[in-house]
Amino acid sequence: MSAERLEQLMAMLAEEPGDAFLRYAIALEHKRLGDFDTAIGALEALLTDDPAHVPSYYQLALMLGELGRVPDAVRTCDAGALQCLVTGDRKARMELLELRRTLLDEE
């Protein structure tokens, strides 16, 4: 079922190549399918193109942490928290800082 969903999302992205939400959704589908490398690459590319896409920082940090890449995950949390100051997203900033604390506690 997820492979079908991924195909649908890819077709939608072909029609709207600049749609950050579709790119984000595609990355999460790759994660659901267990393709973490592709998911991470997709989120990193999305953040390069659209650094204000705050949800991508959280999901990227989660995946990096799950793969044991804690220093990278912490840096991602820091970058996202900084971006939240720019966008004024206090809730997301608190969530990223909490994830950062959790990552450091588990290390």
Backbone as JSON, one array per atom type, in Angstrom:
{
  "sequence": "MSAERLEQLMAMLAEEPGDAFLRYAIALEHKRLGDFDTAIGALEALLTDDPAHVPSYYQLALMLGELGRVPDAVRTCDAGALQCLVTGDRKARMELLELRRTLLDEE",
  "N": [[0.83, -1.2, 0.0], [1.92, 1.29, 0.79], [3.85, 1.66, -1.19], [2.28, 2.21, -3.39], [1.15, 4.59, -2.54], [3.44, 6.16, -2.44], [4.06, 6.26, -5.17], [1.84, 7.72, -6.08], [2.25, 10.16, -4.76], [4.67, 10.91, -5.92], [3.86, 11.3, -8.56], [2.16, 13.47, -8.21], [4.04, 15.33, -7.35], [5.5, 15.64, -9.67], [3.81, 17.22, -11.11], [3.72, 19.48, -9.54], [6.46, 20.58, -8.87], [7.74, 22.27, -7.03], [6.54, 21.99, -4.58], [6.74, 21.98, -1.25], [5.44, 20.54, 0.79], [4.66, 18.16, -0.49], [7.16, 17.09, -1.11], [8.11, 16.66, 1.47], [6.2, 14.79, 2.36], [6.79, 12.67, 0.66], [9.36, 12.02, 1.52], [8.72, 11.07, 4.09], [7.23, 8.83, 3.39], [9.22, 7.24, 2.25], [10.65, 6.78, 4.58], [8.74, 5.26, 6.01], [8.75, 3.02, 4.42], [11.14, 1.98, 5.08], [13.41, 2.92, 3.9], [15.71, 4.63, 4.82], [18.01, 6.07, 4.03], [17.29, 7.31, 1.61], [15.13, 8.81, 2.51], [16.38, 10.53, 4.36], [18.14, 11.9, 2.65], [16.25, 13.17, 1.02], [14.97, 14.89, 2.83], [17.14, 16.46, 3.62], [17.73, 17.7, 1.17], [15.36, 19.1, 0.78], [15.48, 20.91, 2.93], [17.71, 22.34, 2.18], [16.73, 23.68, -0.06], [14.49, 24.93, 1.03], [14.82, 26.33, 3.77], [13.1, 27.19, 5.75], [11.23, 25.24, 6.24], [10.15, 23.94, 8.79], [9.08, 21.46, 9.97], [10.61, 19.49, 8.73], [13.12, 19.52, 9.91], [12.7, 18.35, 12.41], [11.81, 15.71, 11.77], [14.03, 14.83, 10.31], [16.04, 14.95, 12.28], [15.03, 13.03, 14.06], [15.24, 10.65, 12.53], [18.02, 10.56, 12.06], [18.9, 10.27, 14.68], [17.76, 7.78, 15.31], [19.33, 6.18, 13.74], [21.68, 6.24, 15.06], [23.27, 8.39, 14.65], [23.9, 10.61, 16.39], [25.36, 13.12, 16.9], [24.92, 14.43, 14.42], [22.14, 14.53, 14.45], [21.69, 16.18, 16.68], [22.86, 18.56, 15.75], [21.06, 19.09, 13.7], [18.72, 19.55, 15.15], [19.54, 21.89, 16.45], [19.88, 23.64, 14.25], [17.26, 23.69, 13.31], [15.92, 24.75, 15.55], [17.02, 27.3, 15.59], [16.04, 28.25, 13.15], [13.37, 28.32, 13.82], [13.29, 30.52, 15.49], [13.53, 32.51, 13.62], [11.19, 32.15, 12.1], [9.31, 32.38, 14.05], [8.08, 30.28, 15.34], [7.27, 29.06, 18.12], [6.32, 26.73, 19.4], [7.27, 24.56, 17.81], [9.97, 25.05, 18.13], [10.34, 24.5, 20.86], [9.76, 21.76, 20.81], [11.84, 20.78, 19.2], [14.05, 21.45, 20.79], [13.51, 19.88, 23.01], [13.69, 17.32, 21.86], [16.39, 17.41, 21.25], [17.5, 17.45, 23.85], [16.68, 14.91, 24.7], [18.05, 13.27, 22.87], [20.71, 13.8, 23.63], [20.67, 12.86, 26.24], [20.39, 10.14, 25.81], [22.71, 9.45, 24.66]],
  "CA": [[0.0, 0.0, 0.0], [2.77, 2.47, 0.86], [4.51, 1.85, -2.48], [1.27, 2.89, -4.22], [1.06, 5.97, -2.06], [4.66, 6.82, -2.88], [3.89, 6.52, -6.6], [0.87, 8.81, -6.2], [2.91, 11.39, -4.33], [5.67, 11.26, -6.94], [3.12, 11.83, -9.7], [1.71, 14.81, -7.82], [5.21, 16.2, -7.32], [5.86, 15.93, -11.06], [2.94, 18.32, -11.53], [4.02, 20.63, -8.67], [7.81, 20.25, -8.4], [8.2, 23.12, -5.95], [5.67, 21.83, -3.42], [7.52, 21.49, -0.1], [4.69, 19.53, 1.52], [4.75, 16.89, -1.22], [8.52, 16.58, -0.92], [8.13, 16.18, 2.85], [5.39, 13.57, 2.42], [7.55, 11.63, -0.04], [10.44, 11.61, 2.44], [8.13, 10.26, 5.16], [6.87, 7.54, 2.8], [10.46, 6.47, 2.18], [10.93, 6.34, 5.95], [7.8, 4.18, 6.32], [9.17, 1.85, 3.65], [12.42, 1.54, 5.61], [14.5, 3.47, 3.08], [16.14, 5.79, 5.58], [18.98, 6.87, 3.28], [16.55, 8.15, 0.66], [14.34, 9.76, 3.3], [17.3, 11.54, 4.89], [18.57, 12.71, 1.51], [15.13, 13.99, 0.58], [14.78, 15.97, 3.81], [18.28, 17.38, 3.52], [17.55, 18.5, -0.05], [14.25, 20.02, 1.04], [15.95, 21.98, 3.8], [18.62, 23.19, 1.39], [15.9, 24.51, -0.92], [13.5, 25.66, 1.81], [15.25, 26.22, 5.16], [12.02, 27.54, 6.67], [10.3, 24.12, 6.4], [10.5, 23.51, 10.14], [8.83, 20.05, 10.29], [11.67, 18.64, 8.18], [14.22, 19.43, 10.88], [12.33, 17.39, 13.45], [11.82, 14.36, 11.21], [15.41, 14.5, 9.98], [16.74, 14.67, 13.54], [14.54, 11.74, 14.56], [15.85, 9.56, 11.75], [19.46, 10.52, 12.34], [19.04, 9.71, 16.02], [17.44, 6.35, 15.24], [20.45, 5.51, 13.08], [22.86, 6.39, 15.89], [24.03, 9.57, 14.22], [23.45, 11.59, 17.38], [25.88, 14.47, 16.67], [24.2, 15.02, 13.28], [20.77, 14.8, 14.9], [21.73, 17.36, 17.56], [23.08, 19.73, 14.88], [19.8, 19.33, 12.99], [17.84, 20.2, 16.13], [20.03, 23.26, 16.65], [19.55, 24.41, 13.05], [15.81, 23.86, 13.29], [15.55, 25.68, 16.62], [17.4, 28.63, 15.12], [15.07, 28.63, 12.12], [12.12, 28.63, 14.52], [13.39, 31.9, 15.95], [13.29, 33.34, 12.44], [9.79, 32.02, 11.69], [8.44, 32.66, 15.19], [7.36, 29.05, 15.71], [7.72, 28.71, 19.48], [5.99, 25.34, 19.73], [8.23, 23.69, 17.13], [11.28, 25.26, 18.76], [10.34, 23.74, 22.11], [9.81, 20.34, 20.46], [13.2, 20.49, 18.73], [14.96, 21.51, 21.94], [13.23, 18.68, 23.82], [14.29, 16.2, 21.15], [17.84, 17.57, 21.45], [17.81, 16.98, 25.21], [16.48, 13.46, 24.7], [19.17, 12.68, 22.14], [21.93, 13.92, 24.43], [20.52, 11.99, 27.4], [20.52, 8.76, 25.37], [24.07, 9.22, 24.14]],
  "C": [[0.87, 1.26, 0.0], [3.48, 2.73, -0.46], [3.56, 2.55, -3.45], [1.16, 4.35, -3.83], [2.28, 6.76, -2.51], [4.56, 7.17, -4.37], [2.93, 7.68, -6.83], [1.51, 10.15, -5.84], [3.94, 11.86, -5.36], [4.99, 11.85, -8.18], [2.62, 13.25, -9.42], [2.88, 15.79, -7.82], [5.67, 16.55, -8.73], [5.04, 17.1, -11.6], [3.24, 19.61, -10.76], [5.41, 20.45, -8.07], [8.31, 21.11, -7.23], [7.42, 22.96, -4.66], [6.43, 21.18, -2.26], [6.77, 20.4, 0.67], [4.76, 18.17, 0.83], [6.13, 16.28, -1.05], [8.67, 15.99, 0.48], [7.38, 14.86, 2.97], [6.11, 12.4, 1.75], [8.68, 11.12, 0.86], [9.88, 10.71, 3.54], [7.67, 8.9, 4.64], [8.11, 6.65, 2.67], [10.83, 5.95, 3.57], [10.03, 5.15, 6.32], [8.17, 2.88, 5.6], [10.53, 1.32, 4.11], [13.62, 2.03, 4.83], [14.99, 4.78, 3.72], [17.12, 6.67, 4.81], [18.28, 7.81, 2.31], [15.75, 9.2, 1.41], [15.22, 10.89, 3.83], [17.77, 12.47, 3.77], [17.48, 13.65, 1.04], [14.89, 15.15, 1.54], [15.92, 16.96, 3.78], [18.16, 18.27, 2.29], [16.42, 19.51, 0.13], [14.71, 21.19, 1.9], [16.96, 22.9, 3.11], [17.81, 24.17, 0.55], [14.94, 25.41, -0.14], [13.84, 25.55, 3.3], [14.17, 26.56, 6.18], [11.02, 26.4, 6.88], [10.64, 23.39, 7.71], [10.21, 22.03, 10.42], [9.93, 19.11, 9.79], [12.83, 18.49, 9.15], [13.91, 18.36, 11.92], [12.41, 15.96, 12.92], [13.24, 13.91, 10.85], [16.19, 14.15, 11.24], [16.31, 13.33, 14.13], [15.22, 10.57, 13.85], [17.34, 9.43, 12.04], [19.72, 9.9, 13.71], [18.79, 8.21, 16.04], [18.58, 5.55, 14.62], [21.75, 5.65, 13.87], [23.74, 7.56, 15.52], [23.66, 10.76, 15.1], [24.05, 12.98, 17.15], [25.19, 15.18, 15.5], [22.77, 15.39, 13.67], [20.72, 16.05, 15.78], [21.95, 18.63, 16.73], [21.81, 20.09, 14.11], [18.8, 20.01, 13.92], [18.24, 21.65, 16.34], [19.66, 24.15, 15.46], [18.05, 24.69, 12.98], [15.34, 24.84, 14.35], [15.89, 27.11, 16.23], [16.41, 29.12, 14.06], [13.74, 28.99, 12.74], [12.13, 30.04, 15.09], [13.07, 32.86, 14.8], [11.81, 33.33, 12.07], [8.81, 32.33, 12.81], [7.63, 31.47, 15.65], [7.87, 28.55, 17.06], [7.47, 27.24, 19.82], [7.0, 24.38, 19.09], [9.61, 23.83, 17.74], [11.39, 24.46, 20.06], [10.45, 22.24, 21.83], [11.2, 19.94, 20.0], [14.19, 20.5, 19.88], [14.75, 20.32, 22.88], [13.83, 17.45, 23.17], [15.81, 16.24, 21.32], [18.26, 17.05, 22.82], [17.71, 15.46, 25.3], [17.65, 12.75, 24.01], [20.45, 12.7, 22.98], [21.87, 13.04, 25.67], [20.74, 10.52, 27.04], [21.93, 8.42, 24.93], [24.98, 8.63, 25.18]]
}
